[in-house]
Amino acid sequence: MPRTKGSKNKTAALTIDERIAAVTAEIDSLQEQVKAKKAELKKLDVEKAEADQKKILAAAASSGKTVEEIIELIESAK
């Protein structure tokens, strides 16, 4: 039966310190990605709130009701 020449895995084994450094670097990178995604989410939440406010104002304007009537409706729903 023929034998294989050398190791099947040609890459050198990393030391524990090198593996720790690699994992630490990966964690740092992921934390930066999470930070960026949180900022993006915050921006999207603001955009959604603004769009919701515009919908409410448009609905109030098209309803033909006075401001006082709309406030009374909202307060009576509580």
N, C-alpha and C positions, 0 to 999 in steps of 0.2 A: 504494500500500500504506500503510495507516494506521500511524502510529508510536505507541508507548506513551508515556504521559506520565510522566515521572520514572523513577526506578529501580525495578526489579522487587523488589528487596530494600530495604524501607523502613527496616529497622533500621540504626542507625549501626554502622560497623565498629569493633570494639574495638581498642584499642591493644595492643601487645605486653605492656606492663606490666599492663594490665587482664586479658589472657588468662592471664598468669603468675599473677596473684593469684587468678583463678578456679580454675585447675588446682590451685594450692597449697591453697586452701580445700577443694576436692573431695578431695584426698589426705588432708587432716586429718580430714575427715568419715569417709572410708573407714577410716582407721587407728583411729578411735574405734569403728567398727562391728566391726572385727577384734578389738579388745580386748574388747568386750562378748561376742562369740561365743566367744573363748577362755575367758573366765570361765564362760560357760554350759557349754562342753564339759568344763571341769574339774569343775564341779558334777555333770554327768551321769556322768562317770567314777567319782566318789565314790559316787553312787547305785547304779551298776552293781556296783561292788565290794561294797557292803553287801548287795545282793540276792544276789550270788553266794555270799557268806559264809553268808547265811541258808539258801540251798539246800544247801550243804555240811553245815551243822549239822543240818538236817532229815533229810537222807539218812543221816547218821551215826546219828542218834537212831532212825530207823526200821529201820536195818539189824540192830539187836539185838547188834551187836558191842561189845566193850569199847573203851575209849580206847586201850589198849595194842595191841589187834588192828588198829585203824584206823591207828595210827601205823606199825605194822609193815608194813601193806599199802602205805602211801604210801612208806615208805623202801625197800621192796623194788622198787618201780616205778622207782626212779632208775636 
